[in-house]
């Protein structure tokens, strides 16, 4: 089973400081922005934007798994769907089309789109998103099958390039949506690199050997006190860059396979040698082993 590299909050490069605060944010954040306005949003962006590259650049660098969170926007006359993480990001349609342009130019490449959070979405919005996926990717999407049956050879033969995971009961009604439980992503929710590594290792030990894909989130999550201390510096400088050596050392020691790592996600995927290190993990696969994704 190959190891894939992915980005956490993949769309966050596009976060718009001029947008409203997302509906998932607590009242304290809403109040903070209502008092301090644009200044507050600029500071928020420093902590909410976990990527500095757009979709095209991420794809060019080798990222093949995308962590996607979708929201409606309050009082939006066009009733559009947006990527969102605290603040609103790009329109979903534009992002999907950007990814499709890459796939059209690279017919042997395969991407995993993981729609794992939905905010303010009614049945109509899910129907709209499903139709958007159909219109954009059509037969490029691989219908849901058993995870262990998915290999590059199988996908190439069927001319499938997109696997869509959908963390909503809607997935059960649409053949090309893979149920969210087939893409578990345990979250450490810590600022401590040592605790993160312990969590990642325990998660891999406990993962099921067959039946699903599996994400290891090599991601540190700031506490409120951390944000206050480094409010003007932001996530990258305050946490990610400082912890990078320890996190990369853990990645280097991993093994691919059914009892090892499968998909590894990170913030600021261009930092250090994250992408090349994950690629090298695949060299450990036995030459005769099937290229199961």
C-alpha positions as CSV (number, residue, x, y, z in Angstrom):
1,X,0.0,0.0,0.0
2,X,1.6,3.3,-1.1
3,X,2.0,6.3,1.1
4,X,0.5,9.5,-0.2
5,X,1.2,13.1,0.9
6,X,-1.6,15.5,1.7
7,X,-2.2,19.0,2.9
8,X,-4.2,20.0,6.0
9,X,-6.9,22.6,5.3
10,X,-5.7,22.4,1.7
11,X,-7.7,25.5,0.5
12,X,-6.6,27.9,3.2
13,X,-4.1,29.7,0.9
14,X,-7.3,31.4,-0.5
15,X,-8.7,32.6,2.8
16,X,-10.2,36.1,2.3
17,X,-9.6,38.7,5.0
18,X,-12.6,40.7,3.6
19,X,-15.0,37.8,4.1
20,X,-17.4,37.3,7.1
21,X,-16.3,35.0,9.9
22,X,-17.3,31.4,9.3
23,X,-20.5,30.1,11.0
24,X,-18.5,27.4,12.9
25,X,-16.6,30.0,14.9
26,X,-17.5,30.5,18.6
27,X,-19.2,33.7,19.8
28,X,-16.0,34.9,21.4
29,X,-14.4,35.1,17.9
30,X,-17.4,36.6,16.4
31,X,-17.4,39.4,19.1
32,X,-13.6,39.9,18.7
33,X,-14.1,40.6,15.0
34,X,-17.1,42.8,15.5
35,X,-15.0,45.0,17.8
36,X,-11.6,45.0,16.0
37,X,-12.8,44.5,12.4
38,X,-10.2,44.2,9.7
39,X,-7.3,44.1,12.1
40,X,-8.8,41.1,13.8
41,X,-9.3,39.3,10.5
42,X,-5.7,39.9,9.4
43,X,-4.5,38.4,12.7
44,X,-6.9,35.5,12.3
45,X,-5.6,34.7,8.8
46,X,-2.1,34.3,10.3
47,X,-3.4,31.4,12.4
48,X,-6.0,30.0,10.0
49,X,-4.0,29.8,6.7
50,X,-2.1,26.5,7.0
51,X,-0.9,26.5,3.4
52,X,1.0,29.1,1.3
53,X,0.5,27.3,-2.1
54,X,-2.7,27.2,-4.2
55,X,-4.1,24.0,-5.5
56,X,-2.1,24.1,-8.8
57,X,1.2,24.6,-6.9
58,X,0.4,21.9,-4.4
59,X,-0.4,19.4,-7.2
60,X,2.8,20.4,-9.0
61,X,4.8,19.8,-5.8
62,X,3.3,16.3,-5.5
63,X,0.3,16.7,-3.1
64,X,-2.4,14.2,-4.0
65,X,-4.8,14.3,-0.9
66,X,-6.8,17.4,-0.2
67,X,-8.6,18.2,3.1
68,X,-11.7,20.1,2.2
69,X,-14.2,22.0,4.4
70,X,-17.4,23.5,2.8
71,X,-19.7,26.2,4.0
72,X,-22.5,28.4,2.9
73,X,-22.1,32.2,3.4
74,X,-24.7,34.1,5.4
75,X,-26.8,36.4,3.3
76,X,-25.1,35.4,0.1
77,X,-27.5,36.3,-2.7
78,X,-25.9,33.8,-5.1
79,X,-26.2,30.9,-2.6
80,X,-22.6,29.8,-3.5
81,X,-20.6,27.1,-1.7
82,X,-17.2,28.1,-0.3
83,X,-14.2,26.5,1.2
84,X,-14.0,27.8,4.8
85,X,-11.7,27.6,7.9
86,X,-12.6,30.4,10.3
87,X,-12.9,32.8,7.4
88,X,-14.2,32.1,3.9
89,X,-11.9,31.0,1.1
90,X,-12.4,30.4,-2.6
91,X,-15.6,29.3,-4.2
92,X,-15.8,25.5,-4.3
93,X,-16.5,25.4,-8.1
94,X,-13.4,27.4,-8.9
95,X,-11.2,25.1,-6.7
96,X,-12.6,21.9,-8.3
97,X,-12.0,23.3,-11.8
98,X,-8.4,24.2,-10.9
99,X,-7.8,20.6,-9.8
100,X,-9.5,19.2,-12.9
101,X,-7.3,21.3,-15.2
102,X,-4.2,19.6,-13.7
103,X,-5.8,16.1,-14.1
104,X,-6.6,16.9,-17.7
105,X,-3.0,17.6,-18.4
106,X,-1.8,14.6,-16.3
107,X,-4.1,11.6,-17.2
108,X,-2.1,9.1,-15.0
109,X,-2.4,11.2,-11.9
110,X,-5.0,10.4,-9.1
111,X,-6.2,12.7,-6.4
112,X,-8.2,12.1,-3.2
113,X,-10.7,14.8,-2.3
114,X,-11.9,14.5,1.3
115,X,-15.0,16.6,2.1
116,X,-14.9,16.2,5.9
117,X,-16.7,19.3,7.3
118,X,-19.9,21.0,6.3
119,X,-21.2,24.2,7.7
120,X,-24.6,25.8,7.2
121,X,-25.5,23.2,4.5
122,X,-29.0,21.9,3.9
123,X,-30.1,19.1,1.7
124,X,-30.3,21.5,-1.3
125,X,-26.6,22.5,-0.8
126,X,-25.5,18.9,-0.7
127,X,-27.4,18.2,-4.0
128,X,-25.7,21.3,-5.5
129,X,-22.3,20.1,-4.5
130,X,-22.9,16.5,-5.8
131,X,-24.0,18.0,-9.1
132,X,-20.9,20.2,-9.2
133,X,-18.7,17.2,-8.8
134,X,-20.6,15.4,-11.6
135,X,-20.3,18.3,-13.9
136,X,-16.6,18.9,-13.2
137,X,-15.2,15.3,-13.0
138,X,-17.8,13.0,-14.6
139,X,-16.3,9.6,-15.3
140,X,-13.0,10.6,-13.8
141,X,-14.6,9.7,-10.4
142,X,-14.1,6.2,-9.1
143,X,-17.2,4.6,-7.6
144,X,-16.9,3.4,-4.1
145,X,-15.4,-0.1,-3.8
146,X,-13.4,-1.9,-1.1
147,X,-10.3,0.1,-0.3
148,X,-7.9,-2.9,-0.8
149,X,-9.2,-3.3,-4.4
150,X,-7.9,0.2,-5.4
151,X,-4.6,0.1,-7.2
152,X,-3.1,2.4,-9.7
153,X,-3.4,-0.3,-12.4
154,X,-7.1,-0.6,-11.6
155,X,-7.6,3.2,-11.8
156,X,-5.6,3.6,-15.0
157,X,-7.6,0.8,-16.7
158,X,-10.9,2.4,-15.7
159,X,-9.5,5.9,-16.5
160,X,-10.5,7.1,-13.0
161,X,-8.5,10.0,-11.5
162,X,-10.6,11.2,-8.5
163,X,-11.7,9.5,-5.3
164,X,-14.3,11.6,-3.4
165,X,-14.8,11.0,0.3
166,X,-17.9,12.6,1.8
167,X,-18.5,12.7,5.5
168,X,-22.3,12.9,5.4
169,X,-25.1,10.4,5.0
170,X,-25.5,11.8,1.5
171,X,-22.6,9.5,0.5
172,X,-24.8,6.5,0.9
173,X,-27.1,7.7,-1.9
174,X,-24.5,8.5,-4.5
175,X,-22.3,5.7,-6.1
176,X,-19.2,7.9,-6.6
177,X,-19.1,9.2,-3.1
178,X,-17.0,7.1,-0.7
179,X,-18.4,7.1,2.9
180,X,-16.4,9.3,5.3
181,X,-15.7,6.4,7.6
182,X,-13.4,5.0,4.9
183,X,-11.1,7.9,5.4
184,X,-10.5,8.1,9.2
185,X,-8.2,11.0,10.3
186,X,-7.5,10.9,14.1
187,X,-6.7,14.3,15.4
188,X,-4.1,14.8,18.2
189,X,-5.3,18.3,19.1
190,X,-2.1,19.3,20.8
191,X,0.7,21.9,20.6
192,X,3.3,19.5,22.0
193,X,5.4,17.7,19.3
194,X,6.2,14.9,21.7
195,X,2.5,14.2,22.5
196,X,1.7,14.5,18.8
197,X,4.2,11.8,17.9
198,X,3.0,9.5,20.7
199,X,-0.6,10.0,19.4
200,X,0.4,9.3,15.8
201,X,2.3,6.1,16.7
202,X,-0.6,4.9,18.9
203,X,-3.1,5.6,16.1
204,X,-1.1,3.6,13.6
205,X,-0.8,0.7,16.0
206,X,-4.6,0.6,16.5
207,X,-5.6,1.2,12.8
208,X,-7.6,-1.6,11.1
209,X,-5.4,-3.7,8.8
210,X,-8.0,-3.7,6.0
211,X,-11.1,-1.9,4.9
212,X,-10.2,1.7,4.9
213,X,-7.7,4.3,4.0
214,X,-6.0,6.1,7.0
215,X,-4.6,9.6,7.6
216,X,-1.8,10.5,9.9
217,X,-2.1,14.2,10.6
218,X,1.3,15.5,11.4
219,X,-0.3,18.7,12.5
220,X,0.0,20.8,15.7
221,X,-3.1,22.7,16.9
222,X,-2.6,26.0,18.8
223,X,-4.4,26.6,22.1
224,X,-5.9,30.0,22.8
225,X,-2.9,30.9,25.1
226,X,-0.5,30.0,22.3
227,X,-2.4,32.3,19.9
228,X,-2.3,35.2,22.4
229,X,1.4,34.8,23.0
230,X,2.3,34.8,19.3
231,X,-0.7,36.7,18.0
232,X,1.2,38.8,15.4
233,X,3.6,35.9,14.4
234,X,1.1,33.3,13.3
235,X,0.9,29.6,13.1
236,X,3.9,29.0,10.8
237,X,6.5,30.9,12.8
238,X,5.2,30.2,16.3
239,X,4.5,26.5,16.0
240,X,5.1,24.7,12.7
241,X,8.7,25.8,11.9
242,X,9.9,25.2,15.5
243,X,8.4,21.7,15.7
244,X,9.4,20.7,12.1
245,X,12.6,18.7,12.9
246,X,10.9,16.5,15.4
247,X,7.9,15.9,13.2
248,X,10.0,15.2,10.1
249,X,12.1,12.7,12.1
250,X,8.9,10.7,12.9
251,X,7.9,10.7,9.2
252,X,11.3,9.4,8.2
253,X,11.0,6.4,10.5
254,X,7.7,5.2,9.2
255,X,7.0,2.2,7.0
256,X,4.3,1.9,4.3
257,X,1.9,-1.0,4.2
258,X,-1.4,-2.3,5.7
259,X,-0.1,-1.9,9.3
260,X,1.9,1.3,8.6
261,X,1.3,4.8,7.3
262,X,-1.1,5.4,4.4
263,X,-1.7,9.2,3.9
264,X,0.3,11.8,5.8
265,X,-0.9,15.4,6.0
266,X,0.9,18.5,7.1
267,X,0.6,22.3,7.3
268,X,2.8,24.3,5.0
269,X,3.7,21.3,2.9
270,X,6.6,23.1,1.2
271,X,8.6,23.4,4.5
272,X,11.6,21.2,4.9
273,X,11.6,18.0,2.8
274,X,8.1,16.8,3.7
275,X,7.0,15.8,0.2
276,X,10.3,14.2,-0.9
277,X,10.5,12.3,2.5
278,X,7.0,10.9,2.0
279,X,7.8,9.8,-1.5
280,X,11.0,8.0,-0.3
281,X,8.9,6.0,2.1
282,X,7.5,4.1,-0.9
283,X,10.9,2.9,-1.8
284,X,10.6,0.6,1.2
285,X,7.8,-1.3,-0.5
286,X,8.9,-4.7,-1.8
287,X,9.4,-4.6,-5.6
288,X,6.9,-7.3,-6.2
289,X,4.1,-5.7,-4.0
290,X,1.0,-4.5,-5.7
291,X,0.7,-0.7,-6.0
292,X,-2.4,-0.5,-3.9
293,X,-3.2,3.1,-3.1
